[in-house]
Amino acid sequence: MTKTDAFPVTVKWTKRKLDRLPISGEYITVSKFPEDDLPGVLDRWSVKLVFSPPVQPSDGVEWNGTASFLVADAPWERLRPGVQFEMYEGRVMTATVTLLD
């Protein structure tokens, strides 16, 4: 895979987000990776999730899709199988994303 590839993921929405799930087939917001908790790390990167075929809010709490960064110079090495990261709207966590094999 290259830096611009999309990686398969499972997305688990938080209860707070369930009443306003994306209906466009895409969701883009700020991510928080495990590395972001290390001292001195101030990076936050936007991640794009794509759900294909587009899913509906009635499809439940967990959705399958793909994840990618928006820019080529993002830390693509973070997108590897087994990694789990969170997505946020402001200070509110909206989802937990798990990268699949």
N, C-alpha and C positions, 0 to 999 in steps of 0.2 A: 504494500500500500504506500501511497505517496502522501505528502503533506496536505494535499487538497482532497483526499478521499473522505468519504463519510463512513463512520464506523458503526456497526450494529449495536444497539443498546436496548435496555428495558428501562422504562421511565415509571416511577411510582410517585403519583401525585400526593401532596399533603391534603389533609382534610380541609384546610383553609382554602386551597385552590380548587377543590372539587366543584364549587358552584360557579366557576368561571374558567372552564377549560378552553383551550384553543380550538377553534372550529375551522381554521384556515388550512390545516394540515401541516403547519409549521409553528414553532415556538422559539423565540430568540430572547435570551436574557443573560444576565451575568452568572458566571459559574464560580464555585468555590471547591478547589481540589484539595486533597490532603496536604500537599506541599505548601498551600497557602497559609497553613497554621504555623509554619516554621518561623523563627525569629528573623526579622529583616526582610521577609518576603511581602511585598506590597502589591504584587500583580493580581489583577482580576481580569478574566478574559470572557468575552461574550461567546456563547455556544449556540449553534443553530441545531434544533431538533427538527427532523422531518418525519412525518408519519405517513406511510404509504401502504395500502390505500389510506386516504384521510380517514381518521377515526372520529367517532362522535362522542360527546360527553357521556352518553349512555353506555359506552363500551367498558366502563369500570375504572378502577383506580390505577391499574398497571397497563401501560401501552408499550408496544414495540415500535422501534423506528431506527433512525440513524442520527449520529451526532458529528458535527464538524465545527471547527473554529471559523471565524469570519475572515481572518487574515492569514496570509502565508507565513508571517514571522511569529505566529503564536507558538506556544510550547507544545508542539504536536506529539512529543514523546510522552506526554501525559495520557494520551488516548491509546491505552493498551488494554488487552483483555483482563478482566477482573477488577479494574480500577472502578471505584465508586466516587461520585462527586455530587455536590448539591447545586441547585439552581435557585436564584433569588430574584425577587422584585423588590428593590430597595433593601430593607433589612428583613423582609419576610421570606422565609424559605418556602419554595413552591413545589419542589420535586427532588427526588433522589434518583440519580441516573447510574446505571451499572453497565459497563462496557462488556459485551459478549465476545466469545471466541470467534 
